[in-house]
Amino acid sequence: MKRIYVFTIFVFMGLLWNASLVDARSFSIDKVHIRAWIQPNGDLRVNEVFAYTFDGEYSRVSRSVHLDGHKGINKFEAYELLNQDGVPGFIDMSELRPLEVNRDNNTFSAKLPARNETKYAFYYYELKNAVRSYDTFSDLTIPFFGEGQNHSVDLQNLTIDLVFPEPVNVHDYHAFIHDPNGELTERTEELVSFHTPVSKKEELTEVRLLFPSSIMIDQNKQAAPVSLERVLEEEDNLLHDESVKIKSQSKLVRNLYAITILFTAIALGLMFLPQRILRGSGNRVDLKTYDPLHLYVIDRAGKRDNLVFFAGILSLVEKGLITISHTKTPTRFAWDAKAPISTLSFSFRRKLKKLSDHEITFLVCCLHEESVAGSGFFR
């Protein structure tokens, strides 16, 4: 049995050691720059640059592409970006080193060994039919990082550029970003830029672009399910709801801080209450000054049992009314093989101290006999 315990302990320690090794390894994504080109046929060509900082040893990086708002992912390619200042759209092939890519549904992993260093990955892929074109307007909605598996870590310093297939007047399109920290940073006839200082893990970071369908020359148009005005109204309501949500969360955080401070103050106050101070100054030696019978009754919460008899005897011993000595076990217990050779004898003299009425009733009437010498002893 002892060997089993030792083996279990070693296994448990091994698991803890492995867990500590896993916890010691981490990485962060310090910068992301995405540039997507809208194609006249509704497809979207995407370039992405990710800056990874590795703490520990890693062999691969991965990118999970969202599945909403398009009809499929094509031509996913991964490279190591050798020029850390490279900007999507302005990167030469000589600055890229191809990486081996494995695909699992919408997750692509690329072989990129790294150890305690910063490395840059460049991703290229196409989204089929990402634009929905209607007879009155076109709608491009891209949840680059959603609330599921493709957003498992925070993304710092995220920039998203959307490039039109041809120039569009800035008054003819509408751009939105669905992210608590996101903002529209640039609007030109050629592109729209968004930025967020941090895209929180498992929180939505989505961009939307509403623009004229006339530039989608290679895409079939269909009747719009709702008017452009209605879509803009929905976006305004969404923006308002998000603003209210942020204010509510901020108020909740302030209230939680206030409650925490209040309870901390109450706890500190309770620690310095007079009764706690007095109680804290006690020690185990003080218990010896209490009557054993009182302590036993308190310990048993007032419930009576056979052992209370011995507590009463010890109470009289503490008062000096009774003395304890060793004596041979009475012959009436000789038949009992488990009987001890000797036992305790309790005796008292009435002249030492006057007994109370209940002590006389209990000891003298029920348990006491006179010896020839005049001392009292228990039956």
Residue pairs with C-beta under 8 A, 6 or more apart in sequence:
24 56
25 55
25 56
25 57
25 58
26 55
26 56
27 52
27 53
27 54
27 55
27 56
27 58
27 153
28 52
28 53
28 55
28 153
28 154
28 156
29 50
29 51
29 52
29 53
29 153
29 154
29 155
29 156
30 51
30 52
30 53
30 118
30 156
30 157
31 49
31 50
31 51
31 156
31 157
31 158
32 48
32 49
32 50
32 51
32 155
32 156
32 157
32 158
32 159
32 199
33 48
33 49
33 87
33 88
33 158
33 159
33 161
34 46
34 47
34 48
34 49
34 88
34 144
34 158
34 159
34 160
34 161
35 46
35 47
35 48
35 87
35 88
35 89
35 160
35 161
35 163
36 44
36 45
36 46
36 47
36 142
36 160
36 161
36 162
36 163
37 44
37 45
37 46
37 163
37 165
38 44
38 131
38 140
38 162
38 163
38 164
38 165
39 45
39 165
39 218
40 165
40 215
40 216
40 217
40 218
40 219
41 216
41 218
41 219
42 128
42 129
42 130
42 131
42 132
42 133
42 216
42 218
42 219
43 126
43 127
43 128
43 129
43 130
43 131
44 70
44 126
44 127
44 130
44 131
44 140
44 142
45 124
45 126
46 123
46 124
46 125
46 126
46 127
47 88
47 89
47 91
47 122
47 123
47 124
48 63
48 88
48 122
48 123
48 124
49 81
49 86
49 87
49 88
49 91
49 120
49 121
49 122
50 61
50 63
50 120
50 121
50 123
51 84
51 118
51 119
51 120
52 61
52 114
52 118
52 119
52 120
52 121
53 117
53 118
54 114
54 115
54 116
54 117
54 118
54 119
55 116
56 115
56 116
57 114
57 115
57 116
58 112
58 113
58 114
58 115
59 111
59 112
59 113
60 109
60 110
60 111
60 112
61 78
61 109
61 110
61 112
61 121
62 107
62 108
62 109
62 110
63 78
63 107
63 108
63 110
63 121
63 123
63 150
64 106
64 107
64 108
64 149
64 150
64 151
65 73
65 76
65 106
65 107
65 108
65 125
65 127
65 150
66 106
66 142
66 143
66 144
66 145
66 146
66 150
67 106
68 143
68 146
69 127
69 130
69 141
69 142
69 143
70 127
70 128
70 129
70 130
71 128
71 129
72 127
72 128
72 129
73 106
73 125
73 126
73 127
73 128
74 125
74 126
74 127
74 128
75 124
75 125
75 126
76 101
76 103
76 108
76 123
76 124
76 125
77 98
77 101
77 123
77 124
77 125
78 98
78 99
78 101
78 108
78 110
78 112
78 121
78 122
78 123
78 124
79 96
79 97
79 98
79 99
79 121
79 122
79 123
79 124
80 96
80 97
80 99
80 112
80 119
80 120
80 121
80 122
81 91
81 95
81 96
81 120
81 121
81 122
82 95
82 96
82 97
82 120
83 91
83 95
84 118
84 120
86 95
86 120
86 122
88 122
88 161
89 161
89 163
91 122
96 122
99 110
99 111
99 112
99 121
100 110
100 111
101 108
101 109
101 110
102 108
102 109
102 110
106 150
107 149
107 150
108 123
108 125
110 121
112 119
112 121
127 142
130 140
130 142
131 138
131 139
131 140
131 216
131 219
132 138
132 139
132 140
133 139
133 213
133 216
133 219
133 220
133 221
133 222
134 213
134 221
134 222
134 223
134 224
134 225
135 213
135 221
135 222
135 223
135 224
136 213
136 224
136 227
136 228
137 210
137 211
137 212
137 213
137 224
137 228
137 231
138 210
138 211
138 212
138 213
138 215
138 216
139 208
139 209
139 210
139 231
140 162
140 208
140 209
140 211
141 206
141 207
141 208
141 209
142 206
142 207
142 208
143 178
143 204
143 205
143 206
144 160
144 205
144 206
144 207
145 151
145 155
145 158
145 199
145 204
145 205
146 204
146 205
146 206
147 202
147 203
147 204
148 202
151 199
151 201
151 202
151 203
151 205
152 201
152 202
153 201
154 198
154 199
154 200
154 201
155 198
155 199
155 201
155 205
156 197
156 198
157 197
157 198
158 195
158 196
158 197
158 198
158 199
158 205
159 185
159 193
159 194
159 195
160 177
160 193
160 194
160 195
160 207
161 191
161 192
161 193
161 194
162 175
162 191
162 192
162 193
162 207
162 209
163 190
163 191
164 189
164 190
164 191
164 211
164 215
165 215
165 216
166 215
167 189
167 190
168 189
168 211
168 212
168 215
169 189
170 187
170 188
170 189
172 211
172 212
173 192
173 209
173 210
173 211
173 212
174 209
174 210
174 211
174 232
174 235
175 184
175 187
175 192
175 194
175 207
175 208
175 209
175 210
176 184
176 207
176 208
176 209
176 235
176 239
177 183
177 184
177 194
177 196
177 205
177 206
177 207
177 208
178 204
178 205
178 206
178 207
178 208
178 238
178 242
179 196
179 199
179 203
179 204
179 205
179 206
180 200
180 203
180 242
180 246
181 196
181 197
181 198
181 199
181 200
182 194
182 195
182 196
182 199
182 205
183 194
183 195
183 196
184 192
184 193
184 194
185 193
185 194
185 195
186 192
186 193
187 193
192 209
194 207
196 205
199 205
208 235
210 228
210 231
210 232
213 219
213 221
270 276
287 295
291 315
291 318
292 311
292 314
292 315
292 318
293 308
293 311
293 312
293 314
293 315
294 315
295 311
296 307
296 308
296 311
297 308
297 311
300 308
312 362
313 322
313 346
316 322
316 348
316 359
316 363
317 323
317 324
317 346
319 353
320 352
320 353
321 348
321 352
321 353
321 355
321 359
322 346
322 347
322 348
323 346
323 347
323 348
324 344
324 345
324 346
325 344
325 345
325 347
326 342
326 343
326 344
326 345
327 342
327 343
327 344
327 345
328 341
328 342
328 343
329 339
329 340
329 341
329 342
329 343
330 343
333 339
345 377
345 378
346 377
346 378
347 375
347 376
347 377
347 378
348 363
348 375
348 376
349 374
349 375
349 376
350 376
355 363
355 364
363 376
363 378
364 376
367 378
367 379
368 376
368 377
368 378
368 379
369 376
369 377
369 378
369 379
370 376
371 377
